Amino acid sequence: SVVYGIVRKHNGAIRAENLKGRGAVFHVFLPIFECESIEAM
C-alpha cells in the first residue's frame, strides 16, 4: 500500500502479472519529470 500511494501521488501506474508456478511480477510506471539543473555551490 505504501508503493501504491507513492505511485498514485505521482500520477503513475502499477501492473501485476501472475506467472503460474513462478510467482508474481510487478511493473511500476512513473512519468518522466524534468527539472532545471541546480548548479553546485
Distance bins in CASP14 RR format, pairs under 12 A and 6 or more apart:
PFRMAT RR
TARGET T0000
AUTHOR 0000-0000-0000
RMODE 2
METHOD distances of the structure
MODEL  1
1 7 0 0 0 0 0 1 0 0 0 0 0
1 8 0 0 0 0 0 1 0 0 0 0 0
1 14 0 0 0 0 0 1 0 0 0 0 0
2 8 0 0 0 0 0 1 0 0 0 0 0
2 9 0 0 0 0 0 1 0 0 0 0 0
2 14 0 0 0 0 0 1 0 0 0 0 0
3 9 0 0 0 0 0 1 0 0 0 0 0
3 10 0 0 0 0 0 1 0 0 0 0 0
3 12 0 0 0 0 0 1 0 0 0 0 0
3 13 0 0 0 0 0 1 0 0 0 0 0
3 14 1 0 0 1 0 0 0 0 0 0 0
3 16 0 0 0 0 0 1 0 0 0 0 0
3 26 0 0 0 0 1 0 0 0 0 0 0
3 27 0 0 0 0 0 1 0 0 0 0 0
3 28 1 0 0 1 0 0 0 0 0 0 0
3 29 0 0 0 0 0 1 0 0 0 0 0
3 30 0 0 0 0 0 1 0 0 0 0 0
4 10 0 0 0 0 0 1 0 0 0 0 0
4 12 0 0 0 0 0 1 0 0 0 0 0
4 13 0 0 0 0 0 1 0 0 0 0 0
4 14 1 0 0 1 0 0 0 0 0 0 0
4 16 0 0 0 0 0 1 0 0 0 0 0
4 26 0 0 0 0 0 1 0 0 0 0 0
4 28 0 0 0 0 1 0 0 0 0 0 0
5 11 0 0 0 0 0 1 0 0 0 0 0
5 12 0 0 0 0 1 0 0 0 0 0 0
5 13 0 0 0 0 0 1 0 0 0 0 0
5 14 0 0 0 0 1 0 0 0 0 0 0
5 28 0 0 0 0 0 1 0 0 0 0 0
5 30 0 0 0 0 0 1 0 0 0 0 0
6 12 0 0 0 0 1 0 0 0 0 0 0
6 14 0 0 0 0 1 0 0 0 0 0 0
6 28 0 0 0 0 1 0 0 0 0 0 0
6 30 0 0 0 0 1 0 0 0 0 0 0
7 13 1 0 0 1 0 0 0 0 0 0 0
7 14 1 0 1 0 0 0 0 0 0 0 0
7 15 0 0 0 0 0 1 0 0 0 0 0
7 26 0 0 0 0 0 1 0 0 0 0 0
7 27 0 0 0 0 0 1 0 0 0 0 0
7 28 1 0 0 1 0 0 0 0 0 0 0
7 29 1 0 0 1 0 0 0 0 0 0 0
7 30 1 0 0 1 0 0 0 0 0 0 0
7 31 0 0 0 0 0 1 0 0 0 0 0
8 14 0 0 0 0 1 0 0 0 0 0 0
8 28 0 0 0 0 0 1 0 0 0 0 0
8 29 0 0 0 0 0 1 0 0 0 0 0
8 30 0 0 0 0 0 1 0 0 0 0 0
9 30 0 0 0 0 0 1 0 0 0 0 0
9 31 0 0 0 0 0 1 0 0 0 0 0
10 28 0 0 0 0 0 1 0 0 0 0 0
10 29 0 0 0 0 1 0 0 0 0 0 0
10 30 1 0 1 0 0 0 0 0 0 0 0
10 31 1 0 0 1 0 0 0 0 0 0 0
10 32 0 0 0 0 0 1 0 0 0 0 0
10 33 0 0 0 0 1 0 0 0 0 0 0
11 29 0 0 0 0 1 0 0 0 0 0 0
11 30 0 0 0 0 1 0 0 0 0 0 0
11 31 1 0 1 0 0 0 0 0 0 0 0
11 32 0 0 0 0 0 1 0 0 0 0 0
11 33 0 0 0 0 0 1 0 0 0 0 0
12 27 0 0 0 0 0 1 0 0 0 0 0
12 28 1 0 0 1 0 0 0 0 0 0 0
12 29 1 0 1 0 0 0 0 0 0 0 0
12 30 1 0 1 0 0 0 0 0 0 0 0
12 31 1 0 0 1 0 0 0 0 0 0 0
12 32 0 0 0 0 0 1 0 0 0 0 0
12 33 0 0 0 0 0 1 0 0 0 0 0
13 26 0 0 0 0 0 1 0 0 0 0 0
13 27 0 0 0 0 1 0 0 0 0 0 0
13 28 1 0 0 1 0 0 0 0 0 0 0
13 29 1 0 1 0 0 0 0 0 0 0 0
13 30 0 0 0 0 1 0 0 0 0 0 0
13 31 0 0 0 0 1 0 0 0 0 0 0
14 24 0 0 0 0 0 1 0 0 0 0 0
14 25 0 0 0 0 0 1 0 0 0 0 0
14 26 1 0 0 1 0 0 0 0 0 0 0
14 27 1 0 0 1 0 0 0 0 0 0 0
14 28 1 0 1 0 0 0 0 0 0 0 0
14 29 1 0 0 1 0 0 0 0 0 0 0
14 30 0 0 0 0 0 1 0 0 0 0 0
15 24 0 0 0 0 0 1 0 0 0 0 0
15 25 0 0 0 0 1 0 0 0 0 0 0
15 26 1 0 0 1 0 0 0 0 0 0 0
15 27 1 0 1 0 0 0 0 0 0 0 0
15 28 0 0 0 0 1 0 0 0 0 0 0
15 29 1 0 0 1 0 0 0 0 0 0 0
16 23 0 0 0 0 0 1 0 0 0 0 0
16 24 1 0 0 1 0 0 0 0 0 0 0
16 25 1 0 0 1 0 0 0 0 0 0 0
16 26 1 0 1 0 0 0 0 0 0 0 0
16 27 1 0 0 1 0 0 0 0 0 0 0
16 28 0 0 0 0 0 1 0 0 0 0 0
17 23 0 0 0 0 1 0 0 0 0 0 0
17 24 1 0 0 1 0 0 0 0 0 0 0
17 25 1 0 1 0 0 0 0 0 0 0 0
17 26 1 0 0 1 0 0 0 0 0 0 0
17 27 1 0 0 1 0 0 0 0 0 0 0
18 24 1 0 1 0 0 0 0 0 0 0 0
18 25 0 0 0 0 1 0 0 0 0 0 0
18 26 0 0 0 0 0 1 0 0 0 0 0
19 25 1 0 0 1 0 0 0 0 0 0 0
19 26 0 0 0 0 0 1 0 0 0 0 0
END
